[in-house]
Amino acid sequence: MVTGERHSSLEEVNCLSAVQETILGEGAKRLGATGAAMLGIHDWKPVIAMLVFDLISAVTTTLIKKALQEGLDRLVLITLRQLVAIVFLALIAYFKERSTRPKLTLEILVYLFFSAAFGAALSQYTFLYGLQYTNAIFAITFTNMAPVLTFLIAVLLRNSAPTFHL
Protein backbone atom coordinates (compact mmCIF):
# COMPACT_ATOMS: atom_id res chain seq x y z
CA MET A 1 0.00 0.00 0.00
CA VAL A 2 1.36 3.38 -0.97
CA THR A 3 1.61 6.07 1.69
CA GLY A 4 -0.75 8.37 -0.22
CA GLU A 5 -3.40 5.63 -0.36
CA ARG A 6 -3.05 4.99 3.38
CA HIS A 7 -3.42 8.72 4.07
CA SER A 8 -6.50 8.86 1.82
CA SER A 9 -8.17 5.92 3.56
CA LEU A 10 -7.52 7.47 6.98
CA GLU A 11 -9.14 10.68 5.80
CA GLU A 12 -12.16 8.67 4.61
CA VAL A 13 -12.45 6.94 7.99
CA ASN A 14 -12.21 10.28 9.81
CA CYS A 15 -14.76 11.79 7.44
CA LEU A 16 -17.15 8.87 8.00
CA SER A 17 -16.69 9.16 11.76
CA ALA A 18 -17.46 12.87 11.59
CA VAL A 19 -20.58 12.24 9.53
CA GLN A 20 -21.66 9.45 11.88
CA GLU A 21 -21.14 11.70 14.89
CA THR A 22 -23.05 14.52 13.23
CA ILE A 23 -25.99 12.30 12.37
CA LEU A 24 -26.15 10.17 15.51
CA GLY A 25 -24.60 12.52 18.07
CA GLU A 26 -22.82 11.43 21.23
CA GLY A 27 -24.54 8.06 21.21
CA ALA A 28 -22.38 7.04 18.23
CA LYS A 29 -19.18 7.57 20.23
CA ARG A 30 -20.40 5.47 23.16
CA LEU A 31 -21.85 2.67 21.04
CA GLY A 32 -19.00 2.26 18.58
CA ALA A 33 -19.41 1.59 14.87
CA THR A 34 -21.62 -1.51 15.19
CA GLY A 35 -23.88 -0.02 17.83
CA ALA A 36 -24.16 3.23 15.90
CA ALA A 37 -25.14 1.31 12.79
CA MET A 38 -27.84 -0.48 14.78
CA LEU A 39 -29.04 2.86 16.15
CA GLY A 40 -29.23 4.12 12.58
CA ILE A 41 -31.29 1.11 11.50
CA HIS A 42 -33.64 1.66 14.45
CA ASP A 43 -34.21 5.24 13.29
CA TRP A 44 -35.01 4.03 9.76
CA LYS A 45 -37.60 1.40 10.79
CA PRO A 46 -40.65 3.63 10.08
CA VAL A 47 -39.30 4.52 6.66
CA ILE A 48 -38.56 0.88 5.86
CA ALA A 49 -42.05 -0.14 7.03
CA MET A 50 -43.62 2.56 4.84
CA LEU A 51 -41.63 1.42 1.80
CA VAL A 52 -42.59 -2.22 2.37
CA PHE A 53 -46.25 -1.23 2.70
CA ASP A 54 -46.07 0.83 -0.50
CA LEU A 55 -44.43 -2.08 -2.31
CA ILE A 56 -47.18 -4.46 -1.14
CA SER A 57 -49.84 -1.94 -2.20
CA ALA A 58 -48.28 -1.55 -5.64
CA VAL A 59 -48.06 -5.31 -6.19
CA THR A 60 -51.64 -5.82 -4.97
CA THR A 61 -52.93 -3.03 -7.20
CA THR A 62 -51.10 -4.50 -10.20
CA LEU A 63 -52.58 -7.95 -9.55
CA ILE A 64 -56.07 -6.47 -9.14
CA LYS A 65 -55.63 -4.57 -12.41
CA LYS A 66 -54.69 -7.84 -14.13
CA ALA A 67 -57.73 -9.60 -12.62
CA LEU A 68 -60.03 -6.82 -13.83
CA GLN A 69 -58.55 -7.08 -17.33
CA GLU A 70 -59.21 -10.83 -17.29
CA GLY A 71 -62.91 -10.18 -16.61
CA LEU A 72 -63.38 -10.30 -12.83
CA ASP A 73 -66.35 -8.19 -11.78
CA ARG A 74 -65.62 -5.28 -9.44
CA LEU A 75 -68.52 -6.12 -7.11
CA VAL A 76 -67.33 -9.73 -6.76
CA LEU A 77 -63.85 -8.55 -5.85
CA ILE A 78 -65.17 -6.08 -3.29
CA THR A 79 -67.42 -8.74 -1.76
CA LEU A 80 -64.52 -11.18 -1.47
CA ARG A 81 -62.29 -8.53 0.11
CA GLN A 82 -64.98 -7.62 2.63
CA LEU A 83 -65.59 -11.28 3.52
CA VAL A 84 -61.88 -11.90 4.13
CA ALA A 85 -61.72 -8.76 6.26
CA ILE A 86 -64.75 -9.84 8.28
CA VAL A 87 -63.29 -13.28 9.00
CA PHE A 88 -59.92 -11.97 10.17
CA LEU A 89 -61.20 -8.97 12.10
CA ALA A 90 -64.04 -10.89 13.73
CA LEU A 91 -61.62 -13.48 15.08
CA ILE A 92 -59.28 -10.82 16.41
CA ALA A 93 -62.14 -8.82 17.94
CA TYR A 94 -63.71 -11.89 19.51
CA PHE A 95 -60.58 -13.04 21.30
CA LYS A 96 -59.03 -9.66 22.09
CA GLU A 97 -62.13 -7.74 23.17
CA ARG A 98 -64.24 -10.57 24.53
CA SER A 99 -64.76 -9.00 27.95
CA THR A 100 -64.79 -5.31 27.02
CA ARG A 101 -67.06 -5.05 23.97
CA PRO A 102 -70.46 -3.37 24.29
CA LYS A 103 -73.76 -5.08 23.58
CA LEU A 104 -74.57 -5.40 19.88
CA THR A 105 -77.70 -3.27 19.64
CA LEU A 106 -79.73 -2.41 16.55
CA GLU A 107 -78.26 1.10 16.54
CA ILE A 108 -74.70 -0.26 16.45
CA LEU A 109 -75.61 -2.74 13.69
CA VAL A 110 -77.11 0.05 11.55
CA TYR A 111 -74.04 2.20 12.15
CA LEU A 112 -71.73 -0.66 11.15
CA PHE A 113 -73.78 -1.38 8.03
CA PHE A 114 -73.66 2.20 6.75
CA SER A 115 -70.03 2.55 7.71
CA ALA A 116 -69.13 -0.58 5.73
CA ALA A 117 -71.35 0.32 2.79
CA PHE A 118 -70.22 3.90 2.34
CA GLY A 119 -66.80 3.82 3.95
CA ALA A 120 -65.14 0.68 2.65
CA ALA A 121 -67.27 -0.64 -0.20
CA LEU A 122 -67.93 2.68 -1.95
CA SER A 123 -64.30 3.78 -1.77
CA GLN A 124 -63.15 0.38 -3.08
CA TYR A 125 -65.72 0.49 -5.87
CA THR A 126 -64.63 3.93 -7.04
CA PHE A 127 -60.96 2.85 -6.80
CA LEU A 128 -61.61 -0.27 -8.89
CA TYR A 129 -63.75 1.67 -11.37
CA GLY A 130 -60.92 4.14 -11.89
CA LEU A 131 -58.34 1.36 -12.02
CA GLN A 132 -60.21 -0.26 -14.88
CA TYR A 133 -59.66 2.85 -17.03
CA THR A 134 -56.15 3.87 -15.92
CA ASN A 135 -52.91 2.15 -14.97
CA ALA A 136 -51.91 0.87 -11.54
CA ILE A 137 -49.38 3.66 -10.88
CA PHE A 138 -51.96 6.38 -11.44
CA ALA A 139 -54.51 4.59 -9.21
CA ILE A 140 -52.13 4.01 -6.29
CA THR A 141 -50.95 7.64 -6.49
CA PHE A 142 -54.48 8.91 -6.07
CA THR A 143 -55.09 6.46 -3.24
CA ASN A 144 -52.17 7.99 -1.37
CA MET A 145 -53.70 11.45 -1.86
CA ALA A 146 -56.82 10.60 0.18
CA PRO A 147 -55.36 11.68 3.56
CA VAL A 148 -54.17 14.97 2.05
CA LEU A 149 -57.60 15.71 0.63
CA THR A 150 -59.24 14.76 3.93
CA PHE A 151 -56.97 17.18 5.78
CA LEU A 152 -57.67 19.98 3.29
CA ILE A 153 -61.43 19.47 3.62
CA ALA A 154 -61.11 19.51 7.43
CA VAL A 155 -59.16 22.77 7.28
CA LEU A 156 -61.67 24.35 4.89
CA LEU A 157 -64.57 23.33 7.15
CA ARG A 158 -62.59 24.58 10.17
CA ASN A 159 -62.69 21.17 11.87
CA SER A 160 -58.91 21.12 12.17
CA ALA A 161 -56.33 23.85 12.47
CA PRO A 162 -52.88 23.25 11.01
CA THR A 163 -50.05 23.45 13.53
CA PHE A 164 -46.40 23.73 12.62
CA HIS A 165 -43.52 22.67 14.82
CA LEU A 166 -40.07 23.87 13.86
C-alpha positions as CSV (number, residue, x, y, z in Angstrom):
1,M,0.0,0.0,0.0
2,V,1.4,3.4,-1.0
3,T,1.6,6.1,1.7
4,G,-0.8,8.4,-0.2
5,E,-3.4,5.6,-0.4
6,R,-3.1,5.0,3.4
7,H,-3.4,8.7,4.1
8,S,-6.5,8.9,1.8
9,S,-8.2,5.9,3.6
10,L,-7.5,7.5,7.0
11,E,-9.1,10.7,5.8
12,E,-12.2,8.7,4.6
13,V,-12.4,6.9,8.0
14,N,-12.2,10.3,9.8
15,C,-14.8,11.8,7.4
16,L,-17.2,8.9,8.0
17,S,-16.7,9.2,11.8
18,A,-17.5,12.9,11.6
19,V,-20.6,12.2,9.5
20,Q,-21.7,9.5,11.9
21,E,-21.1,11.7,14.9
22,T,-23.1,14.5,13.2
23,I,-26.0,12.3,12.4
24,L,-26.2,10.2,15.5
25,G,-24.6,12.5,18.1
26,E,-22.8,11.4,21.2
27,G,-24.5,8.1,21.2
28,A,-22.4,7.0,18.2
29,K,-19.2,7.6,20.2
30,R,-20.4,5.5,23.2
31,L,-21.9,2.7,21.0
32,G,-19.0,2.3,18.6
33,A,-19.4,1.6,14.9
34,T,-21.6,-1.5,15.2
35,G,-23.9,0.0,17.8
36,A,-24.2,3.2,15.9
37,A,-25.1,1.3,12.8
38,M,-27.8,-0.5,14.8
39,L,-29.0,2.9,16.1
40,G,-29.2,4.1,12.6
41,I,-31.3,1.1,11.5
42,H,-33.6,1.7,14.4
43,D,-34.2,5.2,13.3
44,W,-35.0,4.0,9.8
45,K,-37.6,1.4,10.8
46,P,-40.7,3.6,10.1
47,V,-39.3,4.5,6.7
48,I,-38.6,0.9,5.9
49,A,-42.1,-0.1,7.0
50,M,-43.6,2.6,4.8
51,L,-41.6,1.4,1.8
52,V,-42.6,-2.2,2.4
53,F,-46.2,-1.2,2.7
54,D,-46.1,0.8,-0.5
55,L,-44.4,-2.1,-2.3
56,I,-47.2,-4.5,-1.1
57,S,-49.8,-1.9,-2.2
58,A,-48.3,-1.6,-5.6
59,V,-48.1,-5.3,-6.2
60,T,-51.6,-5.8,-5.0
61,T,-52.9,-3.0,-7.2
62,T,-51.1,-4.5,-10.2
63,L,-52.6,-7.9,-9.5
64,I,-56.1,-6.5,-9.1
65,K,-55.6,-4.6,-12.4
66,K,-54.7,-7.8,-14.1
67,A,-57.7,-9.6,-12.6
68,L,-60.0,-6.8,-13.8
69,Q,-58.6,-7.1,-17.3
70,E,-59.2,-10.8,-17.3
71,G,-62.9,-10.2,-16.6
72,L,-63.4,-10.3,-12.8
73,D,-66.4,-8.2,-11.8
74,R,-65.6,-5.3,-9.4
75,L,-68.5,-6.1,-7.1
76,V,-67.3,-9.7,-6.8
77,L,-63.8,-8.6,-5.9
78,I,-65.2,-6.1,-3.3
79,T,-67.4,-8.7,-1.8
80,L,-64.5,-11.2,-1.5
81,R,-62.3,-8.5,0.1
82,Q,-65.0,-7.6,2.6
83,L,-65.6,-11.3,3.5
84,V,-61.9,-11.9,4.1
85,A,-61.7,-8.8,6.3
86,I,-64.8,-9.8,8.3
87,V,-63.3,-13.3,9.0
88,F,-59.9,-12.0,10.2
89,L,-61.2,-9.0,12.1
90,A,-64.0,-10.9,13.7
91,L,-61.6,-13.5,15.1
92,I,-59.3,-10.8,16.4
93,A,-62.1,-8.8,17.9
94,Y,-63.7,-11.9,19.5
95,F,-60.6,-13.0,21.3
96,K,-59.0,-9.7,22.1
97,E,-62.1,-7.7,23.2
98,R,-64.2,-10.6,24.5
99,S,-64.8,-9.0,27.9
100,T,-64.8,-5.3,27.0
101,R,-67.1,-5.1,24.0
102,P,-70.5,-3.4,24.3
103,K,-73.8,-5.1,23.6
104,L,-74.6,-5.4,19.9
105,T,-77.7,-3.3,19.6
106,L,-79.7,-2.4,16.6
107,E,-78.3,1.1,16.5
108,I,-74.7,-0.3,16.5
109,L,-75.6,-2.7,13.7
110,V,-77.1,0.0,11.5
111,Y,-74.0,2.2,12.1
112,L,-71.7,-0.7,11.2
113,F,-73.8,-1.4,8.0
114,F,-73.7,2.2,6.7
115,S,-70.0,2.6,7.7
116,A,-69.1,-0.6,5.7
117,A,-71.4,0.3,2.8
118,F,-70.2,3.9,2.3
119,G,-66.8,3.8,3.9
120,A,-65.1,0.7,2.7
121,A,-67.3,-0.6,-0.2
122,L,-67.9,2.7,-1.9
123,S,-64.3,3.8,-1.8
124,Q,-63.1,0.4,-3.1
125,Y,-65.7,0.5,-5.9
126,T,-64.6,3.9,-7.0
127,F,-61.0,2.9,-6.8
128,L,-61.6,-0.3,-8.9
129,Y,-63.8,1.7,-11.4
130,G,-60.9,4.1,-11.9
131,L,-58.3,1.4,-12.0
132,Q,-60.2,-0.3,-14.9
133,Y,-59.7,2.9,-17.0
134,T,-56.1,3.9,-15.9
135,N,-52.9,2.2,-15.0
136,A,-51.9,0.9,-11.5
137,I,-49.4,3.7,-10.9
138,F,-52.0,6.4,-11.4
139,A,-54.5,4.6,-9.2
140,I,-52.1,4.0,-6.3
141,T,-51.0,7.6,-6.5
142,F,-54.5,8.9,-6.1
143,T,-55.1,6.5,-3.2
144,N,-52.2,8.0,-1.4
145,M,-53.7,11.4,-1.9
146,A,-56.8,10.6,0.2
147,P,-55.4,11.7,3.6
148,V,-54.2,15.0,2.0
149,L,-57.6,15.7,0.6
150,T,-59.2,14.8,3.9
151,F,-57.0,17.2,5.8
152,L,-57.7,20.0,3.3
153,I,-61.4,19.5,3.6
154,A,-61.1,19.5,7.4
155,V,-59.2,22.8,7.3
156,L,-61.7,24.3,4.9
157,L,-64.6,23.3,7.1
158,R,-62.6,24.6,10.2
159,N,-62.7,21.2,11.9
160,S,-58.9,21.1,12.2
161,A,-56.3,23.8,12.5
162,P,-52.9,23.2,11.0
163,T,-50.0,23.5,13.5
164,F,-46.4,23.7,12.6
165,H,-43.5,22.7,14.8
166,L,-40.1,23.9,13.9
